[in-house]
Amino acid sequence: MKKTTRKSPQLLNGFPHIPFDEFPLKRSEDLVVMLEKNMPEGAKVEVTPMEDSHHSPCMEEMIAIMVHDIEEGKDSSEIYSIYQFCPACHIGVRVL
């Protein structure tokens, strides 16, 4: 059986992974650090539990990690990327 090495994620518009790309992730903090290094100026990373969303294989609560520049009173805002993370299975997925 041929063994393949997993390359480090390439940046696509400043973010690792393409949408719907699933990848191993030990801690959400590891992804947050990577996103903060590569996010657009003025953006922020927000990490929130997803109380109504559970990872189907294990039924554990997922965590959302979003990079955006949404502010109250701002005329235009943008969501740059959204990730989901299962802390029980140590799997992340880029959703947007």
N, C-alpha and C positions, 0 to 999 in steps of 0.2 A: 504494500500500500504506500502510495506516495505521500510524503509529509509536506505540508505547505506551511510557510511561516506567515503569521499575520502581521501585516505592515501597520505602522502607526497611522492613525486616521489622517487623511489629507484634509486640508481646509478648503471648504467650498463657500465662497463669499465670506470668509473669515470664521466659519464654523466647521467643526469636525462632523463627519457623517452626512450622508444624504438623507432626505426624508424617508422614513420607514426602515431605516438601517438599525438593526438590533445588534448590540455589542455587550461584552462583559464589562461590568463596572462594580468595583468593590464598595465605593462610598459615593454618595451624591456630591460630597465636597470636592472630590477629584475632578468631576466634570465642571463644577462651578469655577474652580481655579482656571481650568482651560478656557472656559467661556469668557471669564473676566479679562484674560490676557488678549483675547481676539475680538471683543465686541466693539461695535461702533462707538464713537465719542458721544457722550450724553445718554447712553443706554445703561440699563441696570439689569442685574440678574435677580429674579425672584424665585424662591423655593417655597412651595406650599404643599401640604398634604392634600390628597384627593379623596375626601371622605366617602364619596359615592362611587369611586372607581377602584375596582380590585383586579389584581393580576389573575387571569383565569386559571393558570396551572396550580397556583397555591392559595388563591383567594385572599392574599394579603393586600393591604391598602397601598396604593401607588403614591408616588411623590411627583409633582409637576415642577419642572425647572424651565422658566421662561425668560428670554432675553427680550426686553422691550424698552421703549422710551415713552410710555404712557404716563401722562401727568394731567391732573385736573386743571382745566382752563387752557390747556394747550390746543391750538387749532388742528394740528395734524400729529398723529402718533403712529407708531409702527411696531408690530410684533416681528422680531427678527428670526426667532427660533423657539420651538417648544420641544422639550424632552419629557419623557416619563421614565421613572426609575422604580424598580421593585427591590426594596432593601432585603427581602427574604431570599430571593433568587439571584441577586446581584446582577441584574440585567437592566440595561438602559435601552431606550429606543428614541430616535428622533422622530417626532410627529409632524413638525412643520419646519 
